[in-house]
Amino acid sequence: MKNIITRLFQSVPYPIKIVFATIQGFKLNYWRKFQREKYLQEIVVRDDWSKKQIEDWQQEALEKMLDHAVATVPHYRELWSEIIKDKPGLSHRDLLNWPILEKTTVKSNPERFISEQYKGKKMFPMSTSGTSGTPMNFLLDREALSIWYALYEHRIKRWNGVSDQDRWANVGGQLICRIDQKKPPFWVWNMPMKQLYLSSYHITSSNVGYYLNALKSHKIQYLLGYVSSIYSIVSIGTSQNLEFPKLKLIITNAEPLFQHQRQAISKAFSCPVIQTYSGCEFAFGGNEDLSGTMYLWPEAGVMEVVDEDGQVLPEGKVGNFVITGLINKAMPLIRYRLGDSGAIAPEDVSRSKNYPALQEITGRNDDLVYTIDGKLVGRLDPVFKGDFHIKEAQIIQERLDYIRVIIVPFATYSQVEGDEIIRRLKERVGSKTVVVLELTESIPRAANGKFKAVISHVKRTELI
C-alpha cells in the first residue's frame, strides 16, 4: 500500500503534491503538538536544575517505567517471572538487574513488547532505516511523540536560535519524485510545517543550483538533513562558485558530522552547524549547543556504555550504547543494545548545563574499521581534512588487511592527493593494510537516502 501511495505522489503535478504534503503536515502536527506548551514549560525549567535534581528526577521516571514494563508488557512480565524463581527478592527497579535486550529479540516478536494498556489504542508507527539489516518497527503513544518534539523544539531549535516560526528545509530520503526525474522541482512545500522537503537522491552537479535557488525563493532560514547530502550540496556548489543563501543554522542528523564537513558547511551558509543524535526508538536523544557540547536528553532515556561482556564502563571509556527509554509507555525498551558505540563525557569536563553529555560517538559497531591486530579505529575524518578536490568519499573495509576508498573527484583532483589519503589512512590502520583508491562518478545512496562514510564487512568473530 505504501509503495502505491509513493508512486501516486510521484506521478501527480506539483500543485497536487503540495496539497498531499499539506494534509500530511496537518496530520503530523496533530500528533506532535499535543499539549506542546505544557511539556515545553516542564522542559525549559530543567535547564536551570542542578545535577542532583536532574539525576533524582530521572531515577524516579526510570522506576515508574520499570514498574510499568513489568506490570503491562508481556515480554518483561514473563522475563521477571523467570528471574525471581532463581533469585527471589531481586528488585526489578534496579536497572543493572535486567539483562541486556538484543535487537533480534524485539524483531522476532515485536507484539510482545507492546503494553497491554495500549492495545486497541491509536499509536504512531516508526521504523528504522534498516541500514544494519531488516528494518525495526516501533509504536509510540501520542504523549511520547509530543514530549519528544517538545524536547526537539527547545533543545535543538531554541537553544540554537531558531523556532517553529521559521521557514525551514529538510534534506531527506523520502521518495518525493521519481529517481529518473531530470528537471526540478526536486522538492515539495509543506505549508502547515513551513517546511521545504528536498530529495536527497537528486543532488548532482547539474542540479545543485536548483536546490540553492529553491532555498532562496522559499526564504528558508534553517536547514536540517543528512550530513552527506548537505555536504554534497556545499562541495558541488562551492566548486561551481554558486551563491549560497545565508542561513541561521544547519542541523545535521542520521550520520556522523566530521570536522572538515562542519567547517565547509558553516563557511558556505555563513552560520553555525550543530549535530544531533537520536533514533526511531525514541528512547535516547541528544544535540549540540552552539558551544559544541553534545548534551543527552535525560527525559528521553537512560544511556549506559558497556563492554563486550555487558559490564558497565566508567565515563570517558568507549563501549557499546545500551538504552532504556523513559517516554514511550506503549512499547518500552529496557536495556536495549543500540548497535552504536561511544563514550559519555566525564563530570569534570566543562559545560554550561548540568545535563549528561557525550564525549564521542564512534559510530555503528559494524561500521568501525579494525586493524590487523584487532584494534578498533573510530573516527577517520582526519584522513580527508584539507583542500582535497573531491566531492565525497567512502571507506569500505573488505577484510582486515584490505580497504577500498571510493572517491568522487572534481576535475582538479590529482594522484598526489590520492597518495596523501592512502598515507593518512595507513597511519591509522597500519602500514601492512592494503589501501586501494577507486574513482567513480557517484556513490550510491542506500534505500533510505543515507550515505555511509564508513562500511566494514569485518565481523568481530573474525578476530577471535
C-alpha positions in Angstrom: 0.0 0.0 0.0 2.8 2.4 0.9 4.5 1.8 -2.4 1.3 2.5 -4.3 0.9 5.8 -2.4 4.5 6.8 -3.1 4.2 6.1 -6.8 0.9 8.1 -6.9 2.6 11.0 -5.1 5.5 11.0 -7.6 3.2 11.0 -10.6 0.9 13.9 -9.8 1.5 17.5 -10.8 3.5 19.7 -8.4 0.5 21.7 -7.1 -1.2 18.4 -6.1 1.9 17.3 -4.3 1.7 20.4 -2.2 -1.9 19.5 -1.3 -0.8 16.0 -0.3 2.2 17.3 1.7 -0.1 19.9 3.4 -2.5 17.1 4.5 0.4 15.1 5.9 1.7 18.2 7.6 -1.6 18.7 9.5 -1.5 15.1 10.5 2.0 15.3 11.9 1.2 18.5 13.8 -1.8 16.8 15.3 0.5 14.1 16.8 3.5 16.2 17.6 1.9 19.3 19.1 -0.5 17.6 21.6 -0.2 19.6 24.9 3.0 21.1 23.5 3.0 24.2 25.7 2.6 22.1 28.9 5.6 19.9 28.0 7.7 22.8 26.9 7.2 24.6 30.3 8.3 21.5 32.1 11.4 21.0 29.9 12.5 24.7 30.0 12.6 24.7 33.8 15.1 21.8 33.8 17.8 23.9 32.1 18.4 25.6 35.5 18.4 22.4 37.6 21.3 21.1 39.5 23.0 17.8 38.5 21.4 16.1 41.6 17.9 17.4 40.7 18.2 16.0 37.2 19.5 12.7 38.4 16.8 12.4 41.1 14.1 13.2 38.5 15.4 10.7 36.0 15.7 8.0 38.7 12.0 8.5 39.7 11.0 8.4 36.0 13.1 5.2 35.5 11.5 3.4 38.4 8.0 4.3 37.1 8.9 2.9 33.6 10.3 -0.3 35.0 7.2 -0.8 37.1 5.0 -0.2 34.1 7.1 -2.6 31.9 6.9 -5.5 34.4 3.2 -4.9 35.0 1.9 -4.4 31.5 4.3 -5.7 28.9 4.2 -9.5 28.2 7.8 -10.0 27.5 9.1 -8.2 30.6 6.4 -9.8 32.8 7.4 -13.3 31.8 11.1 -12.4 32.0 10.8 -11.3 35.6 8.6 -14.3 36.5 11.5 -16.5 35.5 14.2 -14.3 37.1 12.6 -14.3 40.6 12.3 -18.1 40.5 16.0 -18.3 40.7 16.6 -15.1 42.6 13.7 -14.4 44.9 13.6 -10.8 46.2 15.7 -9.4 43.3 14.4 -5.9 42.5 13.3 -5.0 39.0 13.7 -1.4 40.0 17.5 -1.8 39.8 18.4 -1.4 36.1 21.5 -3.4 36.5 19.4 -6.5 37.5 18.0 -6.5 33.9 19.6 -8.5 31.1 20.6 -6.6 28.0 17.9 -6.7 25.3 19.1 -7.6 21.8 17.5 -6.3 18.6 16.9 -9.8 17.4 14.7 -10.5 20.4 12.5 -7.4 19.7 12.5 -8.1 15.9 11.4 -11.7 16.3 8.2 -10.8 18.2 7.5 -7.1 18.5 3.9 -7.6 19.6 5.2 -9.0 23.0 6.8 -5.6 23.7 3.6 -3.6 23.4 2.0 -2.6 26.7 -1.4 -4.1 27.3 -2.6 -0.7 28.3 -2.3 0.5 24.7 -3.7 -2.5 22.9 -6.5 -1.2 20.6 -5.5 2.4 21.0 -4.3 4.6 18.2 -0.4 4.6 18.1 2.1 6.2 15.8 4.3 3.8 13.8 8.0 4.5 13.4 10.6 2.3 11.7 14.4 2.4 11.4 16.0 2.6 8.0 17.3 -0.9 8.1 20.9 0.0 7.5 22.1 -2.9 9.6 19.6 -5.4 8.2 15.8 -5.7 8.3 14.1 -2.5 9.4 12.9 -2.4 13.0 9.3 -1.3 13.7 8.2 0.6 16.7 4.9 2.0 18.0 4.7 5.3 20.0 1.8 6.7 22.1 0.7 10.2 21.4 2.1 11.6 24.6 5.6 10.2 23.9 5.6 11.7 20.4 4.5 15.1 21.8 7.1 15.1 24.6 9.8 14.2 22.1 9.1 17.1 19.7 8.8 19.5 22.6 12.3 18.4 23.6 13.3 18.9 19.9 11.7 22.3 19.8 13.5 23.6 22.9 16.9 21.8 23.0 17.7 21.7 19.3 15.9 24.8 18.0 15.5 27.4 20.7 18.9 26.7 22.2 20.5 27.4 18.9 18.4 30.4 17.7 15.6 29.1 15.6 12.0 28.0 16.2 8.8 26.6 14.7 8.0 30.1 13.4 11.0 29.9 11.0 10.7 28.6 7.4 13.0 25.6 7.1 14.2 22.9 4.7 14.8 19.2 5.3 17.1 17.1 3.1 15.9 13.5 3.5 15.2 10.1 2.0 11.5 10.3 1.2 10.8 9.4 -2.4 9.0 12.6 -3.3 9.9 12.4 -7.0 10.9 9.7 -9.4 14.6 8.7 -9.3 14.9 9.3 -13.0 13.4 12.8 -12.9 15.8 15.2 -14.6 14.2 18.6 -14.1 13.1 20.4 -10.9 11.2 20.6 -8.7 13.1 18.0 -6.6 11.2 19.2 -3.5 7.8 19.8 -2.1 6.4 22.6 0.1 4.6 21.6 3.3 2.6 24.7 4.4 1.5 23.8 7.9 5.0 22.9 9.0 6.7 25.8 7.0 8.9 23.0 5.6 10.6 22.6 2.2 11.3 18.9 1.8 14.3 18.3 -0.5 15.1 15.0 -2.1 18.5 13.6 -1.2 18.5 11.5 -4.4 18.8 14.2 -7.0 21.8 16.2 -5.7 24.1 16.2 -8.7 26.4 18.7 -10.4 23.7 19.8 -12.8 21.0 20.2 -10.1 22.7 21.8 -7.1 22.0 25.3 -8.5 18.3 24.5 -8.5 18.5 23.4 -4.8 20.2 26.6 -3.8 17.6 28.7 -5.7 14.8 26.8 -4.0 16.2 27.7 -0.6 16.3 31.3 -1.6 12.9 31.5 -3.2 11.2 29.8 -0.3 13.1 32.2 2.1 14.5 29.3 4.1 16.0 30.2 7.5 17.5 27.0 8.7 18.3 23.6 7.1 18.0 20.1 8.6 19.3 16.9 7.0 21.7 14.2 6.3 25.3 15.2 6.6 26.3 13.6 3.3 23.5 15.4 1.4 24.2 18.8 2.8 28.0 18.4 2.3 27.4 17.3 -1.3 25.4 20.5 -2.0 28.3 22.5 -0.4 31.1 20.8 -2.2 29.5 20.9 -5.6 28.1 24.4 -5.2 31.5 25.7 -4.0 33.3 24.2 -6.9 30.9 25.9 -9.3 31.2 29.3 -7.5 27.5 29.3 -6.8 25.9 31.8 -4.4 24.7 30.3 -1.1 21.9 31.8 1.0 22.9 33.0 4.5 21.0 30.8 7.0 20.6 31.0 10.7 21.5 27.4 11.4 22.3 24.0 9.9 21.1 20.9 11.9 22.6 17.6 10.9 21.2 14.2 11.6 21.4 10.4 10.8 25.1 10.4 10.0 28.4 11.4 11.8 29.4 15.0 11.3 33.2 15.2 10.6 35.1 18.4 11.4 36.1 19.1 7.8 32.4 18.8 6.8 31.3 21.1 9.6 33.8 23.8 8.5 32.9 23.6 4.9 29.1 23.7 5.5 29.4 26.6 8.0 31.5 28.6 5.7 29.2 28.1 2.7 25.9 29.0 4.5 27.5 31.6 6.9 26.0 30.0 10.0 26.7 27.6 12.8 26.4 23.8 12.3 25.2 21.5 15.0 24.9 17.8 15.2 22.0 15.8 16.7 21.9 12.2 17.8 18.8 10.1 18.1 16.9 7.2 16.6 13.5 5.9 15.7 13.3 4.1 19.0 12.6 7.4 20.7 14.5 6.1 23.7 17.5 8.4 23.6 18.2 11.8 22.2 20.9 14.4 22.2 22.1 17.5 20.4 24.9 20.0 20.4 24.5 23.6 21.5 26.5 26.4 19.9 29.5 25.6 22.1 29.7 22.2 20.5 28.8 20.2 23.6 26.6 17.1 22.8 24.1 17.0 25.6 21.9 14.0 26.2 18.2 14.4 27.0 17.6 12.8 30.4 13.8 12.9 29.8 14.2 10.6 26.7 16.1 7.8 28.4 19.0 6.4 30.4 22.1 5.6 28.4 24.7 3.1 29.6 28.1 2.3 28.0 29.1 -1.4 28.3 32.0 -3.6 27.2 31.7 -6.7 25.1 30.8 -8.7 28.2 28.0 -6.3 29.2 29.8 -4.7 32.1 29.1 -1.0 32.6 32.1 1.2 31.7 33.0 4.4 33.5 32.6 7.8 31.9 35.2 8.5 29.3 35.6 4.9 28.2 34.4 3.8 24.8 31.9 0.9 24.6 28.5 -0.2 23.3 25.5 2.0 23.9 22.6 0.4 25.9 19.5 2.5 26.3 16.4 2.5 28.4 13.5 4.6 27.2 11.5 6.8 29.6 8.8 8.4 27.5 7.2 5.7 25.3 5.0 3.7 27.5 3.3 2.0 24.5 6.4 0.0 23.6 9.1 0.3 26.4 12.7 -0.7 25.6 14.6 -1.7 28.7 18.5 -2.0 28.4 18.2 -2.3 24.6 21.6 -2.7 22.8 21.5 0.1 20.3 24.3 -1.1 18.0 26.2 2.2 18.3 29.3 2.9 20.4 31.0 5.8 22.0 31.7 7.4 25.4 29.9 9.6 28.0 31.8 12.7 29.0 33.4 12.7 32.5 31.8 15.0 35.0 34.9 17.3 35.2 34.5 18.3 31.5 33.5 21.9 31.3 29.9 22.5 30.3 27.3 25.3 30.7 24.4 23.0 31.7 24.1 20.1 34.1 22.7 17.5 31.7 24.9 14.5 30.9 26.9 14.8 27.7 28.5 12.6 25.1 32.3 12.7 24.8 32.2 11.0 21.4 30.1 8.8 19.1 32.4 6.4 17.3 29.6 5.0 15.1 27.8 1.8 14.5 29.7 -1.3 15.7 29.6 -2.8 12.2 30.9 0.5 10.6 34.2 0.8 12.5 37.4 -0.2 11.0 39.6 -2.8 12.6 43.4 -3.0 12.4 45.1 -6.3 11.5 45.9 -6.9 15.2 42.2 -6.4 16.1 42.2 -2.8 17.4 39.1 -0.7 16.7 39.6 2.5 14.8 37.0 5.2 15.4 36.6 8.4 13.5 38.5 8.6 10.3 37.5 12.1 9.2 41.1 13.4 9.7 42.0 11.4 6.6 40.1 13.9 4.4 40.9 17.1 6.2 42.4 19.7 3.9 41.6 21.1 0.5 41.3 17.9 -1.4 39.5 18.2 -4.7 36.9 15.6 -4.0 33.1 15.7 -3.8 32.7 12.8 -1.5 34.4 9.7 -0.3 33.6 6.3 1.3 35.8 3.9 3.1 35.0 0.2 2.8 36.9 -2.4 4.8 36.6 -5.7 2.8 39.0 -7.7 5.0 41.2 -7.0 8.0 44.1 -6.3 5.6 42.2 -4.7 2.7 40.4 -1.4 2.5 38.9 0.3 -0.6 38.4 4.1 -0.7 35.8 5.2 -3.1 36.3 8.8 -4.3 34.1 11.1 -6.4 36.7 13.6 -7.7 36.5 17.0 -9.2 38.3 17.7 -12.5 41.1 19.3 -10.5 41.8 16.1 -8.4 45.3 14.7 -8.7 47.0 11.5 -7.8 49.2 13.4 -5.3 46.0 13.9 -3.3 45.2 10.2 -3.6 48.6 9.2 -2.3 48.2 11.5 0.7 44.8 10.0 1.5 46.4 6.5 1.4 49.3 7.6 3.6 46.9 9.2 6.2 44.7 6.1 6.3 47.7 3.8 6.7 48.9 5.9 9.6 45.6 5.0 11.4 45.1 1.3 10.4 48.6 0.1 9.9 51.2 0.1 7.1 50.5 -3.6 6.3 46.9 -2.9 5.3 46.4 -2.7 1.6 44.6 0.5 0.7 43.2 0.9 -2.8 41.6 4.0 -4.3 38.7 3.8 -6.8 37.4 6.8 -8.7 33.8 7.0 -9.6 31.2 9.5 -10.8 28.9 9.0 -7.8 28.5 6.9 -4.7 25.0 5.2 -4.5 22.8 6.1 -1.5 21.1 3.4 0.4 17.3 2.8 0.0 16.7 5.4 2.8 18.7 8.1 1.0 21.6 8.0 3.5 25.2 7.8 2.6 27.5 5.9 4.9 31.0 7.3 5.1 32.5 4.0 6.5 31.4 0.5 5.8 33.0 -2.6 7.4 32.4 -6.1 6.2 34.7 -7.4 9.0 32.9 -9.3 11.8 34.2 -9.3 15.3 34.1 -13.1 15.2 36.9 -13.0 12.6 39.2 -11.5 15.3 38.8 -14.4 17.7 
